[in-house]
Amino acid sequence: MSSSEIILHGTALSGHAHRVELLLRALDLPYRYEDAPAAVRQSSAFRKLNPLGQIPVLQDGALTLADSNAIMVYLVKRYAPGSAWLPDDAVGAALVQRWLSIAAGEVMHGPSVARLIHQFGFKDDKARARAIAARVFTFMEEHLAERDFLAAAHPTLADLACYSYTAHAPEGAISLEPYPAIRRWLARIEALPYFKPIPPSPLPAPAEDDAA
């Protein structure tokens, strides 16, 4: 257990903050959630925590750490060393790291950006985001066809990192209907005892989807 108060700065709709919150709950670590919407992230106080103005930010005693994947690695190494969340062996650790990179790469630039465009008016290339999402989801579908989880026979940081923006892809007008293995994997994550959902956002109208 933590000997000092852990504070997580994020927003309820942030998939990056959500993955960290899922891990805090999985590790049974008490924490305080500080809402950090756009106005807060522009403040000088927040920029002292993260000069890039991004969420999530974790404070653990004297430590202030940004970047969701880095935060998850820290939490496991600090509070659950040797656990199945991040294997110690070279191959296991590399397999998890591969999916952390995919979460920060294709998952971010595909389904996450598509969701930002539709839900928050983010200015980006909608067609490019959809193409990236199709490519990574096709890869994930094939990978999960004979596996329960992404990097091991049990949940790891890889699953937490990739879950949120995959699950909420329909909010970016990206259907998950073509991907039954992905949908089964999402259901396995959602059945875990510590799971907490992201509040749903309205799905884009069919006309908007067709024009995407």
CYANA upper distance limits for C-alpha pairs under 8 A (distance plus 0.5 A):
  1 MET  CA     28 ASP  CA      8.35
  1 MET  CA     29 LEU  CA      6.64
  1 MET  CA     30 PRO  CA      8.42
  1 MET  CA     79 TYR  CA      7.51
  2 SER  CA      6 ILE  CA      7.98
  2 SER  CA     29 LEU  CA      7.16
  2 SER  CA     30 PRO  CA      7.90
  2 SER  CA     79 TYR  CA      8.11
  4 SER  CA     60 ASP  CA      7.01
  4 SER  CA     61 GLY  CA      5.91
  5 GLU  CA     30 PRO  CA      7.99
  5 GLU  CA     31 TYR  CA      6.89
  5 GLU  CA     32 ARG  CA      7.96
  5 GLU  CA     59 GLN  CA      8.50
  5 GLU  CA     60 ASP  CA      6.70
  5 GLU  CA     61 GLY  CA      6.89
  6 ILE  CA     30 PRO  CA      7.39
  6 ILE  CA     31 TYR  CA      5.18
  6 ILE  CA     32 ARG  CA      6.74
  6 ILE  CA     58 LEU  CA      7.60
  6 ILE  CA     59 GLN  CA      6.16
  6 ILE  CA     60 ASP  CA      5.13
  6 ILE  CA     61 GLY  CA      7.47
  7 ILE  CA     31 TYR  CA      6.02
  7 ILE  CA     32 ARG  CA      5.23
  7 ILE  CA     33 TYR  CA      6.36
  7 ILE  CA     34 GLU  CA      7.38
  7 ILE  CA     58 LEU  CA      6.23
  7 ILE  CA     59 GLN  CA      5.52
  7 ILE  CA     60 ASP  CA      7.07
  8 LEU  CA     17 ALA  CA      8.45
  8 LEU  CA     21 GLU  CA      8.32
  8 LEU  CA     31 TYR  CA      7.44
  8 LEU  CA     32 ARG  CA      6.69
  8 LEU  CA     33 TYR  CA      5.45
  8 LEU  CA     34 GLU  CA      6.50
  8 LEU  CA     56 PRO  CA      7.32
  8 LEU  CA     57 VAL  CA      6.45
  8 LEU  CA     58 LEU  CA      5.23
  8 LEU  CA     59 GLN  CA      7.05
  9 HIS  CA     17 ALA  CA      8.18
  9 HIS  CA     33 TYR  CA      6.52
  9 HIS  CA     34 GLU  CA      5.20
  9 HIS  CA     35 ASP  CA      6.39
  9 HIS  CA     36 ALA  CA      6.32
  9 HIS  CA     55 ILE  CA      7.06
  9 HIS  CA     56 PRO  CA      5.89
  9 HIS  CA     57 VAL  CA      5.57
  9 HIS  CA     58 LEU  CA      6.81
 10 GLY  CA     14 SER  CA      7.36
 10 GLY  CA     17 ALA  CA      5.86
 10 GLY  CA     33 TYR  CA      7.84
 10 GLY  CA     34 GLU  CA      6.95
 10 GLY  CA     35 ASP  CA      5.89
 10 GLY  CA     36 ALA  CA      5.61
 10 GLY  CA     37 PRO  CA      7.91
 10 GLY  CA     55 ILE  CA      5.88
 10 GLY  CA     56 PRO  CA      5.40
 10 GLY  CA     57 VAL  CA      7.50
 11 THR  CA     17 ALA  CA      7.27
 11 THR  CA     35 ASP  CA      5.83
 11 THR  CA     36 ALA  CA      6.25
 11 THR  CA     37 PRO  CA      6.71
 11 THR  CA     55 ILE  CA      8.41
 12 ALA  CA     17 ALA  CA      8.23
 12 ALA  CA     18 HIS  CA      7.87
 12 ALA  CA     35 ASP  CA      8.25
 12 ALA  CA    198 ILE  CA      6.92
 12 ALA  CA    199 PRO  CA      7.45
 13 LEU  CA     18 HIS  CA      8.27
 13 LEU  CA    198 ILE  CA      6.50
 13 LEU  CA    199 PRO  CA      7.06
 14 SER  CA     18 HIS  CA      6.58
 14 SER  CA    198 ILE  CA      8.46
 15 GLY  CA     19 ARG  CA      6.77
 15 GLY  CA    164 SER  CA      5.58
 15 GLY  CA    165 TYR  CA      6.47
 15 GLY  CA    198 ILE  CA      8.20
 16 HIS  CA     20 VAL  CA      7.44
 16 HIS  CA     55 ILE  CA      7.71
 16 HIS  CA     56 PRO  CA      6.97
 16 HIS  CA     68 SER  CA      6.19
 16 HIS  CA    161 ALA  CA      8.19
 16 HIS  CA    164 SER  CA      8.28
 17 ALA  CA     21 GLU  CA      6.74
 17 ALA  CA     55 ILE  CA      7.13
 17 ALA  CA     56 PRO  CA      5.50
 17 ALA  CA     68 SER  CA      7.17
 18 HIS  CA     22 LEU  CA      6.62
 18 HIS  CA    164 SER  CA      7.50
 18 HIS  CA    198 ILE  CA      7.59
 19 ARG  CA     23 LEU  CA      6.97
 19 ARG  CA     68 SER  CA      7.77
 19 ARG  CA    160 LEU  CA      5.78
 19 ARG  CA    161 ALA  CA      6.22
 19 ARG  CA    163 TYR  CA      8.19
 19 ARG  CA    164 SER  CA      7.43
 20 VAL  CA     24 LEU  CA      6.76
 20 VAL  CA     56 PRO  CA      8.44
 20 VAL  CA     68 SER  CA      6.72
 20 VAL  CA     71 ILE  CA      7.59
 20 VAL  CA     72 MET  CA      6.59
 20 VAL  CA    160 LEU  CA      8.49
 21 GLU  CA     25 ARG  CA      6.70
 22 LEU  CA     26 ALA  CA      6.57
 22 LEU  CA    160 LEU  CA      7.67
 22 LEU  CA    194 TYR  CA      7.39
 22 LEU  CA    195 PHE  CA      6.80
 22 LEU  CA    196 LYS  CA      7.32
 23 LEU  CA     27 LEU  CA      6.55
 23 LEU  CA     72 MET  CA      7.51
 23 LEU  CA    160 LEU  CA      7.98
 24 LEU  CA     28 ASP  CA      6.58
 24 LEU  CA     29 LEU  CA      5.80
 24 LEU  CA     30 PRO  CA      7.99
 24 LEU  CA     31 TYR  CA      8.06
 24 LEU  CA     75 LEU  CA      8.35
 25 ARG  CA     29 LEU  CA      6.74
 25 ARG  CA     30 PRO  CA      8.45
 25 ARG  CA    194 TYR  CA      6.14
 25 ARG  CA    195 PHE  CA      8.22
 26 ALA  CA    194 TYR  CA      5.94
 26 ALA  CA    195 PHE  CA      8.46
 27 LEU  CA     79 TYR  CA      8.22
 27 LEU  CA     80 ALA  CA      7.90
 36 ALA  CA     40 VAL  CA      5.84
 36 ALA  CA     41 ARG  CA      6.60
 36 ALA  CA     55 ILE  CA      8.06
 37 PRO  CA     41 ARG  CA      6.82
 38 ALA  CA     42 GLN  CA      6.89
 39 ALA  CA     43 SER  CA      7.31
 40 VAL  CA     46 PHE  CA      7.13
 41 ARG  CA     46 PHE  CA      6.00
 41 ARG  CA     47 ARG  CA      7.33
 41 ARG  CA     53 GLY  CA      5.68
 41 ARG  CA     54 GLN  CA      7.41
 42 GLN  CA     46 PHE  CA      7.46
 42 GLN  CA     47 ARG  CA      7.44
 42 GLN  CA     53 GLY  CA      6.94
 43 SER  CA     47 ARG  CA      6.77
 44 SER  CA     48 LYS  CA      6.79
 45 ALA  CA     49 LEU  CA      7.52
 46 PHE  CA     50 ASN  CA      6.84
 46 PHE  CA     51 PRO  CA      8.18
 46 PHE  CA     53 GLY  CA      7.40
 47 ARG  CA     51 PRO  CA      4.83
 47 ARG  CA     52 LEU  CA      7.35
 47 ARG  CA     53 GLY  CA      6.11
 49 LEU  CA     57 VAL  CA      7.73
 49 LEU  CA     64 THR  CA      7.10
 49 LEU  CA     65 LEU  CA      8.43
 50 ASN  CA     54 GLN  CA      7.14
 50 ASN  CA     57 VAL  CA      7.65
 50 ASN  CA     65 LEU  CA      8.50
 50 ASN  CA     66 ALA  CA      7.02
 54 GLN  CA     66 ALA  CA      8.23
 54 GLN  CA     67 ASP  CA      8.47
 55 ILE  CA     66 ALA  CA      7.59
 55 ILE  CA     67 ASP  CA      7.70
 55 ILE  CA     68 SER  CA      8.32
 56 PRO  CA     66 ALA  CA      6.62
 56 PRO  CA     67 ASP  CA      6.83
 56 PRO  CA     68 SER  CA      6.55
 57 VAL  CA     64 THR  CA      7.54
 57 VAL  CA     65 LEU  CA      6.23
 57 VAL  CA     66 ALA  CA      5.00
 57 VAL  CA     67 ASP  CA      7.40
 57 VAL  CA     68 SER  CA      8.23
 58 LEU  CA     63 LEU  CA      8.46
 58 LEU  CA     64 THR  CA      6.24
 58 LEU  CA     65 LEU  CA      5.70
 58 LEU  CA     66 ALA  CA      6.81
 58 LEU  CA     71 ILE  CA      7.43
 59 GLN  CA     63 LEU  CA      6.14
 59 GLN  CA     64 THR  CA      5.02
 59 GLN  CA     65 LEU  CA      6.94
 60 ASP  CA     64 THR  CA      7.02
 65 LEU  CA     70 ALA  CA      8.26
 65 LEU  CA     71 ILE  CA      6.92
 66 ALA  CA     70 ALA  CA      7.61
 66 ALA  CA     71 ILE  CA      7.06
 67 ASP  CA     71 ILE  CA      6.58
 68 SER  CA     72 MET  CA      6.74
 69 ASN  CA     73 VAL  CA      6.83
 69 ASN  CA    100 LEU  CA      7.22
 69 ASN  CA    161 ALA  CA      7.61
 70 ALA  CA     74 TYR  CA      6.69
 71 ILE  CA     75 LEU  CA      6.67
 72 MET  CA     76 VAL  CA      6.80
 72 MET  CA    157 LEU  CA      7.70
 73 VAL  CA     77 LYS  CA      6.63
 73 VAL  CA     86 LEU  CA      8.06
 73 VAL  CA    157 LEU  CA      8.49
 74 TYR  CA     78 ARG  CA      6.30
 75 LEU  CA     79 TYR  CA      6.15
 75 LEU  CA     80 ALA  CA      7.68
 76 VAL  CA     80 ALA  CA      5.15
 76 VAL  CA     81 PRO  CA      6.31
 76 VAL  CA     83 SER  CA      7.96
 76 VAL  CA     85 TRP  CA      7.48
 76 VAL  CA     86 LEU  CA      7.54
 77 LYS  CA     81 PRO  CA      5.16
 77 LYS  CA     82 GLY  CA      8.18
 82 GLY  CA     86 LEU  CA      7.92
 82 GLY  CA     87 PRO  CA      7.27
 82 GLY  CA     88 ASP  CA      6.87
 83 SER  CA     87 PRO  CA      7.27
 84 ALA  CA    154 HIS  CA      8.25
 84 ALA  CA    155 PRO  CA      8.29
 84 ALA  CA    156 THR  CA      7.04
 85 TRP  CA    155 PRO  CA      7.28
 85 TRP  CA    156 THR  CA      4.70
 85 TRP  CA    157 LEU  CA      6.02
 86 LEU  CA     92 GLY  CA      8.09
 86 LEU  CA     93 ALA  CA      6.64
 86 LEU  CA     96 VAL  CA      7.46
 86 LEU  CA    156 THR  CA      6.74
 86 LEU  CA    157 LEU  CA      6.96
 87 PRO  CA     92 GLY  CA      5.71
 87 PRO  CA     93 ALA  CA      5.59
 87 PRO  CA     96 VAL  CA      8.49
 88 ASP  CA     92 GLY  CA      7.40
 88 ASP  CA     93 ALA  CA      6.55
 89 ASP  CA     93 ALA  CA      6.50
 90 ALA  CA     94 ALA  CA      6.58
 91 VAL  CA     95 LEU  CA      6.67
 92 GLY  CA     96 VAL  CA      6.92
 92 GLY  CA    151 ALA  CA      7.94
 92 GLY  CA    152 ALA  CA      8.06
 93 ALA  CA     97 GLN  CA      6.66
 94 ALA  CA     98 ARG  CA      6.63
 95 LEU  CA     99 TRP  CA      7.29
 95 LEU  CA    151 ALA  CA      6.01
 96 VAL  CA    100 LEU  CA      6.87
 96 VAL  CA    151 ALA  CA      6.05
 96 VAL  CA    156 THR  CA      7.64
 96 VAL  CA    157 LEU  CA      7.18
 96 VAL  CA    158 ALA  CA      5.72
 97 GLN  CA    101 SER  CA      6.71
 97 GLN  CA    158 ALA  CA      7.85
 98 ARG  CA    102 ILE  CA      6.85
 99 TRP  CA    103 ALA  CA      6.50
 99 TRP  CA    150 LEU  CA      8.08
 99 TRP  CA    151 ALA  CA      7.98
 99 TRP  CA    158 ALA  CA      5.69
 99 TRP  CA    159 ASP  CA      8.49
 99 TRP  CA    161 ALA  CA      8.16
 99 TRP  CA    162 CYS  CA      7.89
100 LEU  CA    104 ALA  CA      6.82
100 LEU  CA    157 LEU  CA      8.09
100 LEU  CA    158 ALA  CA      6.21
100 LEU  CA    161 ALA  CA      6.72
100 LEU  CA    162 CYS  CA      8.07
101 SER  CA    105 GLY  CA      6.40
102 ILE  CA    106 GLU  CA      5.87
102 ILE  CA    107 VAL  CA      6.64
102 ILE  CA    162 CYS  CA      8.33
103 ALA  CA    107 VAL  CA      5.34
103 ALA  CA    108 MET  CA      6.51
103 ALA  CA    161 ALA  CA      6.39
103 ALA  CA    162 CYS  CA      5.72
104 ALA  CA    108 MET  CA      5.90
104 ALA  CA    109 HIS  CA      8.42
105 GLY  CA    109 HIS  CA      6.52
106 GLU  CA    110 GLY  CA      6.09
106 GLU  CA    132 ILE  CA      6.77
106 GLU  CA    133 ALA  CA      7.51
106 GLU  CA    136 VAL  CA      6.74
107 VAL  CA    111 PRO  CA      6.30
107 VAL  CA    112 SER  CA      6.83
107 VAL  CA    132 ILE  CA      8.45
107 VAL  CA    133 ALA  CA      7.29
107 VAL  CA    136 VAL  CA      7.51
107 VAL  CA    162 CYS  CA      7.46
107 VAL  CA    165 TYR  CA      7.39
107 VAL  CA    166 THR  CA      7.71
108 MET  CA    112 SER  CA      5.31
108 MET  CA    113 VAL  CA      6.78
108 MET  CA    165 TYR  CA      7.98
109 HIS  CA    113 VAL  CA      5.79
109 HIS  CA    114 ALA  CA      8.41
109 HIS  CA    129 ALA  CA      6.57
109 HIS  CA    132 ILE  CA      7.40
109 HIS  CA    133 ALA  CA      8.28
110 GLY  CA    114 ALA  CA      6.70
110 GLY  CA    128 ARG  CA      8.09
110 GLY  CA    129 ALA  CA      4.77
110 GLY  CA    130 ARG  CA      6.46
110 GLY  CA    131 ALA  CA      7.69
110 GLY  CA    132 ILE  CA      5.20
110 GLY  CA    133 ALA  CA      4.74
110 GLY  CA    134 ALA  CA      8.42
110 GLY  CA    136 VAL  CA      8.42
111 PRO  CA    115 ARG  CA      6.63
111 PRO  CA    129 ALA  CA      7.10
111 PRO  CA    130 ARG  CA      7.49
111 PRO  CA    132 ILE  CA      8.28
111 PRO  CA    133 ALA  CA      5.80
111 PRO  CA    165 TYR  CA      6.60
111 PRO  CA    166 THR  CA      7.03
111 PRO  CA    168 HIS  CA      8.38
111 PRO  CA    169 ALA  CA      5.67
111 PRO  CA    172 GLY  CA      7.04
111 PRO  CA    174 ILE  CA      7.63
112 SER  CA    116 LEU  CA      6.75
112 SER  CA    165 TYR  CA      5.90
112 SER  CA    166 THR  CA      8.36
112 SER  CA    169 ALA  CA      7.57
112 SER  CA    172 GLY  CA      8.05
113 VAL  CA    117 ILE  CA      6.66
113 VAL  CA    122 PHE  CA      8.31
113 VAL  CA    124 ASP  CA      8.09
113 VAL  CA    129 ALA  CA      6.66
113 VAL  CA    172 GLY  CA      8.31
114 ALA  CA    118 HIS  CA      6.86
114 ALA  CA    126 LYS  CA      6.72
114 ALA  CA    129 ALA  CA      6.07
114 ALA  CA    130 ARG  CA      7.16
114 ALA  CA    169 ALA  CA      8.10
114 ALA  CA    172 GLY  CA      5.08
114 ALA  CA    173 ALA  CA      7.75
114 ALA  CA    174 ILE  CA      8.27
115 ARG  CA    119 GLN  CA      6.21
115 ARG  CA    120 PHE  CA      8.15
115 ARG  CA    168 HIS  CA      8.15
115 ARG  CA    169 ALA  CA      7.04
115 ARG  CA    170 PRO  CA      8.35
115 ARG  CA    171 GLU  CA      5.99
115 ARG  CA    172 GLY  CA      4.15
115 ARG  CA    173 ALA  CA      7.94
116 LEU  CA    120 PHE  CA      5.61
116 LEU  CA    121 GLY  CA      6.99
116 LEU  CA    122 PHE  CA      5.80
116 LEU  CA    172 GLY  CA      7.62
117 ILE  CA    121 GLY  CA      5.34
117 ILE  CA    122 PHE  CA      4.83
117 ILE  CA    123 LYS  CA      6.80
117 ILE  CA    124 ASP  CA      7.32
117 ILE  CA    126 LYS  CA      7.65
117 ILE  CA    172 GLY  CA      7.57
118 HIS  CA    122 PHE  CA      7.96
118 HIS  CA    171 GLU  CA      7.63
118 HIS  CA    172 GLY  CA      5.96
118 HIS  CA    173 ALA  CA      8.00
118 HIS  CA    204 PRO  CA      7.48
119 GLN  CA    171 GLU  CA      7.60
119 GLN  CA    172 GLY  CA      7.64
119 GLN  CA    201 SER  CA      8.00
119 GLN  CA    202 PRO  CA      8.44
125 ASP  CA    129 ALA  CA      6.83
126 LYS  CA    130 ARG  CA      6.78
126 LYS  CA    212 ALA  CA      6.81
127 ALA  CA    131 ALA  CA      6.66
127 ALA  CA    212 ALA  CA      7.18
128 ARG  CA    132 ILE  CA      6.71
129 ALA  CA    133 ALA  CA      6.65
130 ARG  CA    134 ALA  CA      6.63
130 ARG  CA    174 ILE  CA      7.51
131 ALA  CA    135 ARG  CA      6.76
132 ILE  CA    136 VAL  CA      6.72
133 ALA  CA    137 PHE  CA      6.36
133 ALA  CA    174 ILE  CA      8.29
134 ALA  CA    138 THR  CA      6.48
135 ARG  CA    139 PHE  CA      6.86
136 VAL  CA    140 MET  CA      6.57
137 PHE  CA    141 GLU  CA      6.36
137 PHE  CA    179 TYR  CA      7.90
137 PHE  CA    182 ILE  CA      8.34
138 THR  CA    142 GLU  CA      6.85
138 THR  CA    179 TYR  CA      8.09
139 PHE  CA    143 HIS  CA      6.67
140 MET  CA    144 LEU  CA      6.47
140 MET  CA    182 ILE  CA      7.43
141 GLU  CA    145 ALA  CA      6.55
141 GLU  CA    179 TYR  CA      6.40
141 GLU  CA    180 PRO  CA      7.99
141 GLU  CA    181 ALA  CA      6.02
141 GLU  CA    182 ILE  CA      6.09
142 GLU  CA    181 ALA  CA      8.39
143 HIS  CA    147 ARG  CA      7.54
143 HIS  CA    150 LEU  CA      8.05
144 LEU  CA    148 ASP  CA      7.00
144 LEU  CA    149 PHE  CA      7.42
144 LEU  CA    150 LEU  CA      7.31
144 LEU  CA    181 ALA  CA      6.22
144 LEU  CA    182 ILE  CA      7.17
144 LEU  CA    185 TRP  CA      7.95
145 ALA  CA    181 ALA  CA      5.97
147 ARG  CA    153 ALA  CA      7.77
148 ASP  CA    153 ALA  CA      6.90
148 ASP  CA    154 HIS  CA      7.88
148 ASP  CA    185 TRP  CA      6.77
148 ASP  CA    188 ARG  CA      8.31
149 PHE  CA    153 ALA  CA      6.51
149 PHE  CA    154 HIS  CA      6.54
149 PHE  CA    155 PRO  CA      6.51
149 PHE  CA    159 ASP  CA      7.23
149 PHE  CA    185 TRP  CA      7.08
150 LEU  CA    155 PRO  CA      8.21
150 LEU  CA    156 THR  CA      8.40
150 LEU  CA    158 ALA  CA      6.88
150 LEU  CA    159 ASP  CA      6.52
151 ALA  CA    155 PRO  CA      8.33
151 ALA  CA    156 THR  CA      7.38
151 ALA  CA    158 ALA  CA      6.87
151 ALA  CA    159 ASP  CA      8.20
152 ALA  CA    156 THR  CA      7.62
155 PRO  CA    159 ASP  CA      6.53
155 PRO  CA    160 LEU  CA      8.36
155 PRO  CA    189 ILE  CA      8.42
156 THR  CA    160 LEU  CA      7.42
157 LEU  CA    161 ALA  CA      6.52
158 ALA  CA    162 CYS  CA      6.80
159 ASP  CA    163 TYR  CA      6.30
159 ASP  CA    189 ILE  CA      8.27
160 LEU  CA    164 SER  CA      7.91
162 CYS  CA    166 THR  CA      6.90
163 TYR  CA    167 ALA  CA      6.43
163 TYR  CA    186 LEU  CA      7.33
163 TYR  CA    189 ILE  CA      8.23
164 SER  CA    168 HIS  CA      6.74
164 SER  CA    198 ILE  CA      8.24
165 TYR  CA    169 ALA  CA      6.37
167 ALA  CA    186 LEU  CA      7.12
168 HIS  CA    172 GLY  CA      7.96
168 HIS  CA    200 PRO  CA      8.45
169 ALA  CA    173 ALA  CA      7.33
169 ALA  CA    174 ILE  CA      5.79
169 ALA  CA    175 SER  CA      7.36
169 ALA  CA    176 LEU  CA      7.83
170 PRO  CA    174 ILE  CA      5.14
170 PRO  CA    175 SER  CA      5.67
170 PRO  CA    176 LEU  CA      7.40
170 PRO  CA    203 LEU  CA      6.97
170 PRO  CA    204 PRO  CA      8.42
171 GLU  CA    201 SER  CA      6.97
171 GLU  CA    202 PRO  CA      7.12
171 GLU  CA    203 LEU  CA      5.35
171 GLU  CA    204 PRO  CA      6.89
172 GLY  CA    203 LEU  CA      8.00
172 GLY  CA    204 PRO  CA      7.57
173 ALA  CA    203 LEU  CA      7.56
173 ALA  CA    204 PRO  CA      6.34
173 ALA  CA    208 GLU  CA      8.45
173 ALA  CA    209 ASP  CA      5.85
173 ALA  CA    212 ALA  CA      8.07
176 LEU  CA    180 PRO  CA      8.15
176 LEU  CA    182 ILE  CA      8.25
176 LEU  CA    183 ARG  CA      7.55
179 TYR  CA    183 ARG  CA      6.87
180 PRO  CA    184 ARG  CA      6.70
181 ALA  CA    185 TRP  CA      6.73
182 ILE  CA    186 LEU  CA      6.68
183 ARG  CA    187 ALA  CA      6.77
184 ARG  CA    188 ARG  CA      6.90
185 TRP  CA    189 ILE  CA      7.01
186 LEU  CA    190 GLU  CA      6.71
187 ALA  CA    191 ALA  CA      6.63
188 ARG  CA    192 LEU  CA      7.24
189 ILE  CA    195 PHE  CA      7.68
190 GLU  CA    195 PHE  CA      6.25
190 GLU  CA    196 LYS  CA      8.26
190 GLU  CA    197 PRO  CA      8.32
191 ALA  CA    195 PHE  CA      7.48
204 PRO  CA    208 GLU  CA      6.58
204 PRO  CA    209 ASP  CA      6.78
205 ALA  CA    209 ASP  CA      6.75
206 PRO  CA    210 ASP  CA      6.58
207 ALA  CA    211 ALA  CA      6.79
208 GLU  CA    212 ALA  CA      6.63
